[in-house]
Amino acid sequence: MKYLHTTPRALALLLCSLLAMPLALSGCKDAKPTAKPASAETLKQPISSSAQQAPQSLAGQAPAGSVPAPAPGQQAAPPATAPNVPATATAPAAPAAAATFNQASSAGKKSKKNGAKGGAAQAAPARKYLAGEDPDFAARKGWPVKAPATLPGSILPQKRIVAYYGNPLSKRMGALGEFPKDEMLQKLKREVANWQKADPSHPVQPALHLIAVVAQGEPGKAGLYRMVMPDEVINKVYGWAKESGAILFIDIQTGHDNIRALLPRFEWLLKNPDVHLGIDPEFNLISSKKRPGTKIGTYDATDINYASGYLRDLVKKYNLPPKVFIVHRFTRNGVTNSKNIVLRPEVQIVMNMDGWGAPWLKRDSYKDYVVSEPVEYTGFKLFYHNDTKKGDPLLTPADVLKLNPKPLYIQYQ
């Protein structure tokens, strides 16, 4: 091996080069892969809560400002700033070496002239929220809502409800009927634990959400395109709820019937303190006279006010704690004149975003149809199969809890 003869000048140049290397290398970082835009197939995916999963009219490209879903098998790029950082927060102080370097740079000198001391970090840019997460947007739309004071025995907002939805006579309508009873209750118990861990500040109330009136593709004997479940089926599910410490919701899909004719049929059940109500505008097709599954239905504020008033009267008649009233929604016309919905202390109204699809589409729907039209409380529906059938991940409790306002009713189908 030959040794290189060095002069003092060469050694000095070599030493300067070695000292300069950390500064040169400090600007080099491994490039992290970013999420690819969703495929055209994903962007055209419809969103529907239909048990029959019929084609729906809500589809098309991603709305402006929405975040496309990552390609299957690829992880979405993280947000620009750490989660839960207010928009007004400042960036953490830079390391000492970087500060020294900035002072020697033209940018550092400019900062010093403007009053910055020692190259202090500049204010961080405003956090970039995904659709439905921005607290300022929610505040501009009127959240939190000025609602009546809660009465004794109210479930919301002190607790969060986590429900399994479906019908025991069908494996295709949701988790409530997809699995055998004991397995279903164990799965619900695990979901309740997941939510309790994700948000310890809100005790979780388990629930079974039974479709007690099911929309039908055929008119049936009554010609009303709906089937009322036998009392023994309803009582069986009610028994499961009591057994597991859950509350019960009965959900009504009217078809061509009228909520004013159907709701009083369930007084025998709703007079119990642990039974609550849900109604589904998607399957209220009186005005269009279309067959369920071929068109999305609608409810007006007058219909919702009728049902809410009926529940209020039951609370007073039977001296009950307030009822929770779920109204499903995933389209603009699913609920009309929402500003005219009357709030009552005896009834806690939840507008539940119940559309299925990619995460970006669910967030957009929550923002556009729930956050943008405040009523009282909010809910969010998760589909084990429909949300994931295009390769998208099922949103986790941590994901959903980033929404603003945070949903207090969670439904799994």
SEKOL-590760 format. One record per residue (C-alpha): x, y, z; residue number from 1; residue in one letter. Coordinates in nm, 4 decimals. Each point is the difference from the previous one (the first is absolute). Layout:
BEGIN
[[X; Y; Z]; NUM; "A"] ...
! end
This chain:
BEGIN
[[0.0000; 0.0000; 0.0000]; 1; "M"] [[0.1264; 0.3466; -0.0821]; 2; "K"] [[-0.0419; 0.2869; 0.2417]; 3; "Y"] [[-0.1078; 0.3376; -0.1290]; 4; "L"] [[0.2436; 0.2761; 0.0822]; 5; "H"] [[-0.1959; 0.3032; 0.1243]; 6; "T"] [[0.1085; 0.3578; 0.0515]; 7; "T"] [[-0.1387; 0.2128; 0.2839]; 8; "P"] [[-0.2117; 0.1861; -0.2540]; 9; "R"] [[-0.1531; -0.3256; -0.1307]; 10; "A"] [[-0.0778; -0.1139; 0.3533]; 11; "L"] [[-0.1758; 0.3270; 0.0653]; 12; "A"] [[-0.2103; -0.0379; -0.3144]; 13; "L"] [[-0.0887; -0.3612; 0.0925]; 14; "L"] [[-0.1015; 0.1045; 0.3511]; 15; "L"] [[-0.2221; 0.2772; -0.1389]; 16; "C"] [[-0.1666; -0.2520; -0.2348]; 17; "S"] [[-0.0758; -0.2415; 0.2853]; 18; "L"] [[-0.1445; 0.2781; 0.2144]; 19; "L"] [[-0.2233; 0.1102; -0.2869]; 20; "A"] [[-0.1458; -0.3490; -0.0620]; 21; "M"] [[-0.2585; 0.0027; 0.2874]; 22; "P"] [[-0.1449; 0.3256; -0.1339]; 23; "L"] [[-0.0215; -0.1379; -0.3499]; 24; "A"] [[-0.1535; -0.3268; 0.1150]; 25; "L"] [[-0.2493; 0.1641; 0.2380]; 26; "S"] [[-0.2203; 0.0940; -0.2934]; 27; "G"] [[-0.0239; -0.3556; -0.1369]; 28; "C"] [[-0.2888; -0.2170; 0.1176]; 29; "K"] [[-0.1424; -0.3234; -0.1246]; 30; "D"] [[-0.2946; 0.0764; -0.2253]; 31; "A"] [[-0.3131; -0.1577; 0.1432]; 32; "K"] [[-0.2481; -0.1436; -0.2517]; 33; "P"] [[-0.3186; 0.1992; -0.0265]; 34; "T"] [[-0.3450; -0.1396; -0.0634]; 35; "A"] [[-0.0989; -0.0319; -0.3635]; 36; "K"] [[-0.3276; 0.1591; -0.1152]; 37; "P"] [[-0.2984; -0.2315; 0.0147]; 38; "A"] [[-0.0781; -0.1882; -0.3162]; 39; "S"] [[-0.2844; 0.1077; -0.2252]; 40; "A"] [[-0.1943; -0.3001; 0.1229]; 41; "E"] [[0.0279; 0.1205; 0.3607]; 42; "T"] [[-0.1015; 0.3553; -0.0850]; 43; "L"] [[-0.3143; -0.1219; -0.1734]; 44; "K"] [[-0.0970; -0.2243; 0.2883]; 45; "Q"] [[-0.3568; 0.0677; 0.1183]; 46; "P"] [[-0.0857; 0.0474; 0.3631]; 47; "I"] [[-0.3090; -0.1672; 0.1381]; 48; "S"] [[-0.1312; -0.1375; 0.3253]; 49; "S"] [[-0.2517; -0.2256; -0.1677]; 50; "S"] [[-0.0244; -0.3493; 0.1413]; 51; "A"] [[-0.0705; -0.1194; -0.3522]; 52; "Q"] [[0.3020; 0.2029; -0.1193]; 53; "Q"] [[-0.1820; 0.1199; -0.3096]; 54; "A"] [[0.1753; 0.2506; -0.2312]; 55; "P"] [[-0.0314; 0.3528; 0.1316]; 56; "Q"] [[0.0115; 0.3435; -0.1579]; 57; "S"] [[0.2741; 0.1452; 0.2178]; 58; "L"] [[0.3240; -0.0643; -0.1837]; 59; "A"] [[0.2598; 0.1779; -0.2042]; 60; "G"] [[0.3346; 0.1569; 0.0458]; 61; "Q"] [[0.1439; 0.1097; 0.3316]; 62; "A"] [[-0.1298; 0.3412; 0.1112]; 63; "P"] [[0.2430; 0.2888; 0.0015]; 64; "A"] [[0.2207; -0.0009; 0.3069]; 65; "G"] [[-0.0625; -0.3653; 0.0808]; 66; "S"] [[0.2810; -0.2436; 0.0555]; 67; "V"] [[0.0064; -0.2954; -0.2409]; 68; "P"] [[0.0160; -0.3484; 0.1443]; 69; "A"] [[0.3432; -0.1662; -0.0202]; 70; "P"] [[0.0507; -0.2773; -0.2495]; 71; "A"] [[-0.0652; -0.3485; 0.1399]; 72; "P"] [[0.2868; -0.1192; 0.2152]; 73; "G"] [[0.1501; 0.3479; 0.0275]; 74; "Q"] [[-0.0006; 0.2196; 0.3040]; 75; "Q"] [[-0.1213; 0.3566; -0.0159]; 76; "A"] [[0.2573; 0.2742; 0.0502]; 77; "A"] [[-0.0099; 0.1451; 0.3543]; 78; "P"] [[-0.1426; 0.3495; 0.0571]; 79; "P"] [[0.2312; 0.2976; -0.0316]; 80; "A"] [[-0.0001; 0.0519; 0.3753]; 81; "T"] [[-0.0431; -0.2239; 0.2989]; 82; "A"] [[-0.3613; -0.0831; 0.0886]; 83; "P"] [[-0.1833; 0.2072; 0.2600]; 84; "N"] [[0.2240; 0.3058; -0.0545]; 85; "V"] [[-0.2077; 0.3221; -0.0059]; 86; "P"] [[0.0305; 0.2081; -0.3135]; 87; "A"] [[0.1598; 0.2824; 0.2003]; 88; "T"] [[0.2766; -0.2133; 0.1503]; 89; "A"] [[0.3633; 0.0801; -0.0787]; 90; "T"] [[0.2618; -0.2439; -0.1156]; 91; "A"] [[0.2411; -0.1426; 0.2601]; 92; "P"] [[0.3371; 0.1721; 0.0350]; 93; "A"] [[0.2583; -0.1124; -0.2537]; 94; "A"] [[0.3094; -0.1909; 0.1153]; 95; "P"] [[0.2979; 0.2115; 0.1032]; 96; "A"] [[0.2068; -0.0909; -0.3040]; 97; "A"] [[-0.2761; 0.0993; -0.2396]; 98; "A"] [[-0.0528; 0.3263; 0.1876]; 99; "A"] [[0.3669; 0.0868; -0.0299]; 100; "T"] [[-0.0081; -0.0754; -0.3720]; 101; "F"] [[-0.3084; 0.2209; -0.0475]; 102; "N"] [[0.1658; 0.2925; 0.1715]; 103; "Q"] [[0.2791; -0.0130; -0.2518]; 104; "A"] [[-0.2405; -0.0132; -0.2938]; 105; "S"] [[-0.1808; 0.2887; -0.1649]; 106; "S"] [[-0.3300; -0.1352; 0.1311]; 107; "A"] [[0.1386; -0.0021; 0.3517]; 108; "G"] [[0.1169; 0.3579; -0.0298]; 109; "K"] [[-0.3394; 0.1076; -0.1308]; 110; "K"] [[-0.1711; -0.1652; 0.2967]; 111; "S"] [[0.2318; 0.1798; 0.2369]; 112; "K"] [[-0.0899; 0.3359; -0.1538]; 113; "K"] [[-0.3679; -0.0820; 0.0538]; 114; "N"] [[0.0554; -0.0692; 0.3689]; 115; "G"] [[0.0652; -0.3756; -0.0043]; 116; "A"] [[0.2505; -0.1024; 0.2642]; 117; "K"] [[0.2585; -0.2655; -0.0670]; 118; "G"] [[-0.1757; -0.1327; -0.3117]; 119; "G"] [[-0.3224; -0.0940; 0.1843]; 120; "A"] [[-0.2390; -0.2134; -0.2055]; 121; "A"] [[-0.2700; 0.1654; -0.2063]; 122; "Q"] [[-0.3700; -0.0561; 0.0761]; 123; "A"] [[-0.1182; -0.3327; -0.1394]; 124; "A"] [[-0.2474; 0.0083; -0.2903]; 125; "P"] [[-0.3633; -0.0711; 0.0788]; 126; "A"] [[-0.0733; -0.3669; 0.0371]; 127; "R"] [[-0.1524; -0.1690; -0.3018]; 128; "K"] [[-0.3105; -0.1915; 0.1030]; 129; "Y"] [[-0.1740; -0.2754; -0.1876]; 130; "L"] [[-0.3645; 0.0606; -0.0890]; 131; "A"] [[-0.2200; 0.0051; 0.3078]; 132; "G"] [[0.2836; 0.0615; 0.2452]; 133; "E"] [[0.0486; 0.3783; -0.0027]; 134; "D"] [[-0.1274; 0.1537; 0.3286]; 135; "P"] [[-0.0132; 0.3484; -0.1556]; 136; "D"] [[-0.2254; -0.1248; -0.2796]; 137; "F"] [[-0.2265; -0.1653; 0.2581]; 138; "A"] [[-0.0143; 0.3212; 0.2033]; 139; "A"] [[-0.0908; 0.2048; -0.3076]; 140; "R"] [[-0.2875; -0.2393; -0.0680]; 141; "K"] [[-0.1362; 0.0407; 0.3527]; 142; "G"] [[0.1614; -0.2685; 0.2154]; 143; "W"] [[-0.0465; -0.0551; 0.2850]; 144; "P"] [[-0.3750; 0.0339; -0.0399]; 145; "V"] [[-0.2043; 0.1935; 0.2539]; 146; "K"] [[-0.2135; -0.2891; 0.1186]; 147; "A"] [[-0.2395; -0.0318; 0.2941]; 148; "P"] [[0.1585; -0.0872; 0.3342]; 149; "A"] [[0.0264; -0.3751; 0.0482]; 150; "T"] [[-0.2485; -0.1661; 0.2315]; 151; "L"] [[0.0820; -0.2610; 0.2665]; 152; "P"] [[0.0576; -0.3415; -0.1559]; 153; "G"] [[0.1233; 0.1377; -0.3324]; 154; "S"] [[0.2530; -0.2223; -0.1777]; 155; "I"] [[0.1579; 0.2753; -0.2111]; 156; "L"] [[0.2397; 0.1740; 0.0137]; 157; "P"] [[0.1389; -0.1693; 0.3093]; 158; "Q"] [[0.0320; -0.3358; -0.1759]; 159; "K"] [[0.0748; -0.1290; -0.3488]; 160; "R"] [[-0.2288; -0.2659; -0.1479]; 161; "I"] [[0.1564; -0.2843; -0.2023]; 162; "V"] [[-0.2598; -0.2108; -0.1804]; 163; "A"] [[-0.0247; -0.3131; -0.2135]; 164; "Y"] [[-0.2588; 0.0450; -0.2761]; 165; "Y"] [[-0.2024; -0.2532; -0.1959]; 166; "G"] [[-0.2733; -0.2601; 0.0208]; 167; "N"] [[0.0299; -0.3562; 0.1329]; 168; "P"] [[-0.1926; -0.1344; -0.3013]; 169; "L"] [[0.2660; 0.1151; -0.2470]; 170; "S"] [[0.3761; -0.0492; -0.0135]; 171; "K"] [[0.0362; 0.2764; -0.2602]; 172; "R"] [[-0.1552; 0.2923; 0.1849]; 173; "M"] [[0.2646; 0.0483; 0.2664]; 174; "G"] [[0.2025; -0.1434; 0.2852]; 175; "A"] [[-0.3104; -0.0538; 0.2142]; 176; "L"] [[-0.1127; -0.2818; -0.2286]; 177; "G"] [[0.3246; -0.0989; -0.1691]; 178; "E"] [[0.1405; -0.1880; 0.2997]; 179; "F"] [[-0.1548; -0.2441; 0.2480]; 180; "P"] [[-0.1292; 0.1748; 0.3099]; 181; "K"] [[0.2844; -0.0826; 0.2412]; 182; "D"] [[0.2717; 0.0768; -0.2553]; 183; "E"] [[-0.1738; 0.3240; -0.0932]; 184; "M"] [[-0.0201; 0.1160; 0.3614]; 185; "L"] [[0.3685; -0.0818; 0.0544]; 186; "Q"] [[0.0968; 0.2000; -0.3083]; 187; "K"] [[-0.2058; 0.2931; 0.1220]; 188; "L"] [[0.1682; -0.0257; 0.3398]; 189; "K"] [[0.3418; 0.0256; -0.1664]; 190; "R"] [[-0.1052; 0.3050; -0.2015]; 191; "E"] [[-0.1295; 0.1656; 0.3165]; 192; "V"] [[0.3394; -0.0631; 0.1645]; 193; "A"] [[0.1798; 0.1478; -0.3020]; 194; "N"] [[-0.2011; 0.3189; 0.0225]; 195; "W"] [[0.0386; 0.0212; 0.3751]; 196; "Q"] [[0.3769; -0.0260; -0.0398]; 197; "K"] [[0.0033; 0.2597; -0.2792]; 198; "A"] [[-0.1974; 0.2536; 0.2061]; 199; "D"] [[0.0052; -0.0759; 0.3742]; 200; "P"] [[-0.1800; 0.3283; 0.0721]; 201; "S"] [[-0.3262; -0.1382; -0.1417]; 202; "H"] [[-0.1455; -0.3192; 0.1500]; 203; "P"] [[-0.1321; -0.2210; -0.2780]; 204; "V"] [[-0.3601; -0.1189; -0.0047]; 205; "Q"] [[-0.0447; -0.3147; -0.2152]; 206; "P"] [[-0.3116; -0.0261; -0.2142]; 207; "A"] [[-0.1801; -0.2304; -0.2406]; 208; "L"] [[-0.1628; 0.1827; -0.2893]; 209; "H"] [[-0.2748; -0.2185; -0.1439]; 210; "L"] [[-0.1672; 0.0709; -0.3347]; 211; "I"] [[-0.3533; -0.0576; 0.1229]; 212; "A"] [[-0.1691; 0.1116; -0.3232]; 213; "V"] [[0.1902; -0.1122; -0.3107]; 214; "V"] [[-0.0462; 0.1582; -0.3434]; 215; "A"] [[-0.0857; -0.2533; -0.2699]; 216; "Q"] [[0.0581; -0.0190; -0.3743]; 217; "G"] [[-0.3557; -0.1300; -0.0498]; 218; "E"] [[-0.3251; 0.1665; 0.1144]; 219; "P"] [[-0.1201; -0.2910; 0.2138]; 220; "G"] [[-0.3574; -0.0585; 0.1117]; 221; "K"] [[-0.0414; 0.3538; 0.1290]; 222; "A"] [[0.1529; 0.1502; -0.3147]; 223; "G"] [[0.2336; 0.2130; 0.2145]; 224; "L"] [[0.3436; -0.1448; -0.0813]; 225; "Y"] [[0.0874; -0.0667; 0.3632]; 226; "R"] [[-0.0116; -0.2888; 0.2491]; 227; "M"] [[-0.0681; 0.0451; 0.3708]; 228; "V"] [[0.1936; -0.2507; 0.2085]; 229; "M"] [[-0.2038; -0.2337; 0.2224]; 230; "P"] [[-0.0074; 0.0906; 0.3677]; 231; "D"] [[0.1828; -0.3216; 0.0918]; 232; "E"] [[0.2982; 0.0976; -0.2160]; 233; "V"] [[0.0125; 0.3444; 0.1588]; 234; "I"] [[-0.0322; -0.1412; 0.3511]; 235; "N"] [[0.2770; -0.2518; -0.0692]; 236; "K"] [[0.2448; 0.2755; -0.0923]; 237; "V"] [[-0.1201; 0.2095; 0.2931]; 238; "Y"] [[0.0863; -0.2951; 0.2229]; 239; "G"] [[0.3505; -0.0156; -0.1503]; 240; "W"] [[0.0453; 0.3684; 0.0763]; 241; "A"] [[-0.1035; -0.0415; 0.3637]; 242; "K"] [[0.2247; -0.3019; 0.0347]; 243; "E"] [[0.3051; 0.1965; -0.1140]; 244; "S"] [[-0.0701; 0.3294; 0.1784]; 245; "G"] [[-0.0885; 0.1696; -0.3285]; 246; "A"] [[-0.2799; 0.2341; -0.0944]; 247; "I"] [[-0.2265; -0.0729; -0.2974]; 248; "L"] [[-0.0762; 0.2132; -0.3054]; 249; "F"] [[-0.2827; -0.0847; -0.2360]; 250; "I"] [[0.0556; 0.1288; -0.3523]; 251; "D"] [[-0.2862; 0.0733; -0.2372]; 252; "I"] [[0.0278; -0.0218; -0.3809]; 253; "Q"] [[-0.3403; 0.1202; -0.1150]; 254; "T"] [[0.0048; -0.0909; -0.3711]; 255; "G"] [[-0.3302; 0.1460; -0.1228]; 256; "H"] [[-0.1537; 0.0111; 0.3490]; 257; "D"] [[-0.0202; 0.3112; 0.2166]; 258; "N"] [[0.2045; 0.0472; 0.3175]; 259; "I"] [[-0.3153; 0.1397; 0.1616]; 260; "R"] [[-0.1752; -0.3334; -0.0542]; 261; "A"] [[0.2937; -0.2226; 0.0942]; 262; "L"] [[0.1497; 0.1639; 0.3065]; 263; "L"] [[-0.3020; -0.0358; 0.2348]; 264; "P"] [[0.0095; -0.3776; -0.0596]; 265; "R"] [[0.3140; -0.0107; 0.2137]; 266; "F"] [[-0.1235; 0.1792; 0.3101]; 267; "E"] [[-0.0048; -0.3357; 0.1812]; 268; "W"] [[0.3770; -0.0143; -0.0460]; 269; "L"] [[0.1035; 0.3655; 0.0083]; 270; "L"] [[-0.1656; 0.0490; 0.3387]; 271; "K"] [[0.2973; -0.1863; 0.1477]; 272; "N"] [[0.2824; 0.2259; 0.1258]; 273; "P"] [[0.2733; -0.1928; -0.1847]; 274; "D"] [[-0.1601; 0.0011; -0.3482]; 275; "V"] [[0.0699; 0.2780; -0.2498]; 276; "H"] [[-0.0825; 0.0855; -0.3617]; 277; "L"] [[0.1639; 0.0296; -0.3412]; 278; "G"] [[-0.1543; 0.0999; -0.3340]; 279; "I"] [[0.1527; -0.0390; -0.3461]; 280; "D"] [[-0.0762; 0.2654; -0.2649]; 281; "P"] [[0.1596; -0.2172; -0.2693]; 282; "E"] [[-0.3009; -0.2308; 0.0070]; 283; "F"] [[-0.2755; 0.2585; 0.0420]; 284; "N"] [[-0.1299; 0.0101; -0.3574]; 285; "L"] [[-0.3575; 0.1217; 0.0381]; 286; "I"] [[0.0455; 0.3074; -0.2179]; 287; "S"] [[0.1891; -0.1663; -0.2857]; 288; "S"] [[-0.1918; -0.3305; 0.0102]; 289; "K"] [[0.3192; -0.1707; -0.1114]; 290; "K"] [[0.0888; -0.3542; 0.0978]; 291; "R"] [[0.2423; -0.0148; 0.2973]; 292; "P"] [[0.3543; -0.0538; -0.1189]; 293; "G"] [[-0.0509; 0.1836; -0.3303]; 294; "T"] [[-0.0080; 0.3552; 0.1365]; 295; "K"] [[0.1110; 0.1744; 0.3177]; 296; "I"] [[-0.2879; 0.1282; 0.2111]; 297; "G"] [[-0.0338; 0.3035; 0.2230]; 298; "T"] [[-0.1463; 0.1387; 0.3211]; 299; "Y"] [[-0.0937; 0.3606; 0.0602]; 300; "D"] [[0.0410; 0.1813; 0.3297]; 301; "A"] [[-0.3765; -0.0309; 0.0487]; 302; "T"] [[0.0290; -0.3815; 0.0027]; 303; "D"] [[0.2914; 0.0091; 0.2436]; 304; "I"] [[-0.1867; 0.2449; 0.2228]; 305; "N"] [[-0.3006; -0.2328; 0.0030]; 306; "Y"] [[0.2121; -0.2958; 0.1154]; 307; "A"] [[0.1839; 0.2134; 0.2549]; 308; "S"] [[-0.3294; 0.1321; 0.1350]; 309; "G"] [[-0.1357; -0.3511; 0.0268]; 310; "Y"] [[0.3045; -0.1069; 0.2046]; 311; "L"] [[-0.0324; 0.3077; 0.2206]; 312; "R"] [[-0.3590; -0.0925; 0.0778]; 313; "D"] [[0.1050; -0.3552; 0.0947]; 314; "L"] [[0.2696; 0.1339; 0.2327]; 315; "V"] [[-0.2578; 0.2153; 0.1766]; 316; "K"] [[-0.2735; -0.2639; -0.0009]; 317; "K"] [[0.2156; -0.2761; 0.1515]; 318; "Y"] [[0.2393; 0.2193; 0.2005]; 319; "N"] [[0.3032; -0.1206; -0.1986]; 320; "L"] [[0.3540; 0.1292; -0.0399]; 321; "P"] [[0.0612; 0.1794; -0.3316]; 322; "P"] [[-0.0135; -0.2051; -0.3191]; 323; "K"] [[0.2850; -0.0142; -0.2511]; 324; "V"] [[-0.1290; 0.0534; -0.3523]; 325; "F"] [[0.2243; -0.1024; -0.2931]; 326; "I"] [[-0.0575; 0.1505; -0.3456]; 327; "V"] [[0.2157; -0.1593; -0.2713]; 328; "H"] [[0.1399; 0.2245; -0.2708]; 329; "R"] [[0.2517; -0.0196; -0.2847]; 330; "F"] [[-0.1412; 0.2259; -0.2745]; 331; "T"] [[-0.0933; 0.3660; -0.0321]; 332; "R"] [[-0.3692; -0.0730; -0.0583]; 333; "N"] [[-0.0166; -0.2795; 0.2559]; 334; "G"] [[-0.1183; 0.2585; 0.2531]; 335; "V"] [[-0.1622; 0.3239; -0.1156]; 336; "T"] [[-0.0476; 0.3206; 0.1985]; 337; "N"] [[0.2275; -0.1219; 0.2783]; 338; "S"] [[0.0064; 0.3503; 0.1506]; 339; "K"] [[-0.3637; -0.0503; 0.0921]; 340; "N"] [[0.0629; -0.3086; 0.2122]; 341; "I"] [[-0.1261; 0.0706; 0.3516]; 342; "V"] [[0.2218; -0.0890; 0.2959]; 343; "L"] [[-0.1689; -0.1261; 0.3134]; 344; "R"] [[0.1544; -0.0858; 0.3400]; 345; "P"] [[-0.1854; -0.3333; 0.0027]; 346; "E"] [[0.1550; -0.1155; -0.3314]; 347; "V"] [[0.3666; -0.0082; -0.1001]; 348; "Q"] [[0.0291; 0.0138; -0.3798]; 349; "I"] [[0.3017; -0.1574; -0.1726]; 350; "V"] [[0.0669; 0.0608; -0.3690]; 351; "M"] [[0.1814; -0.3181; -0.0981]; 352; "N"] [[0.2242; -0.0011; -0.3102]; 353; "M"] [[-0.0828; -0.3475; -0.1279]; 354; "D"] [[0.1566; -0.0088; -0.3469]; 355; "G"] [[0.2584; -0.2567; -0.1032]; 356; "W"] [[0.3114; 0.0416; -0.2089]; 357; "G"] [[0.3648; 0.1010; 0.0124]; 358; "A"] [[0.1198; 0.1937; 0.3072]; 359; "P"] [[0.0223; 0.3308; -0.1913]; 360; "W"] [[-0.3565; -0.0401; -0.1235]; 361; "L"] [[-0.1346; -0.0763; 0.3466]; 362; "K"] [[0.1793; 0.3030; 0.1434]; 363; "R"] [[-0.1317; 0.2213; -0.2799]; 364; "D"] [[-0.3545; -0.1222; 0.0598]; 365; "S"] [[0.0317; 0.0647; 0.3727]; 366; "Y"] [[0.1219; 0.3540; -0.0704]; 367; "K"] [[-0.2570; 0.0800; -0.2688]; 368; "D"] [[-0.3161; -0.1535; 0.1464]; 369; "Y"] [[0.0526; -0.0095; 0.3773]; 370; "V"] [[0.2533; 0.2653; 0.1023]; 371; "V"] [[-0.1276; 0.2550; -0.2532]; 372; "S"] [[-0.3599; -0.0305; 0.1218]; 373; "E"] [[0.0152; -0.0101; 0.3814]; 374; "P"] [[-0.2894; -0.1549; 0.1879]; 375; "V"] [[0.1054; -0.1268; 0.3450]; 376; "E"] [[0.2344; -0.3035; 0.0181]; 377; "Y"] [[0.1854; -0.1952; -0.2668]; 378; "T"] [[0.0507; -0.3655; -0.0859]; 379; "G"] [[0.2193; -0.1985; -0.2379]; 380; "F"] [[-0.0584; -0.3398; -0.1585]; 381; "K"] [[0.2701; -0.2559; -0.0805]; 382; "L"] [[-0.0535; -0.2890; -0.2410]; 383; "F"] [[0.2126; -0.3080; 0.0565]; 384; "Y"] [[-0.0417; -0.1086; -0.3636]; 385; "H"] [[-0.1092; 0.2904; -0.2199]; 386; "N"] [[0.2597; 0.2439; 0.1330]; 387; "D"] [[0.2812; -0.2450; -0.0692]; 388; "T"] [[-0.1059; -0.1844; -0.3167]; 389; "K"] [[0.2124; 0.2260; -0.2243]; 390; "K"] [[0.3087; -0.0593; 0.2131]; 391; "G"] [[-0.0459; 0.3020; 0.2274]; 392; "D"] [[0.0597; -0.0373; 0.3742]; 393; "P"] [[-0.2837; 0.0145; 0.2493]; 394; "L"] [[0.0242; 0.3254; 0.1907]; 395; "L"] [[0.1210; -0.0526; 0.3567]; 396; "T"] [[-0.1356; 0.1695; 0.3122]; 397; "P"] [[0.3064; 0.2271; -0.0074]; 398; "A"] [[-0.0836; 0.0990; -0.3584]; 399; "D"] [[-0.3633; 0.0785; 0.0774]; 400; "V"] [[0.0902; 0.1924; 0.3143]; 401; "L"] [[0.1908; 0.2512; -0.2146]; 402; "K"] [[-0.3327; 0.1170; -0.1427]; 403; "L"] [[-0.1435; 0.3220; 0.1325]; 404; "N"] [[-0.2428; -0.0152; 0.1672]; 405; "P"] [[0.0905; -0.3447; 0.1289]; 406; "K"] [[-0.2832; -0.2475; -0.0651]; 407; "P"] [[-0.1733; -0.1279; 0.3120]; 408; "L"] [[-0.1889; -0.2778; -0.1766]; 409; "Y"] [[0.1997; -0.2672; -0.1856]; 410; "I"] [[-0.1747; -0.2672; -0.2023]; 411; "Q"] [[0.1529; -0.3147; -0.1514]; 412; "Y"] [[-0.1691; -0.1811; -0.2867]; 413; "Q"] 
! end
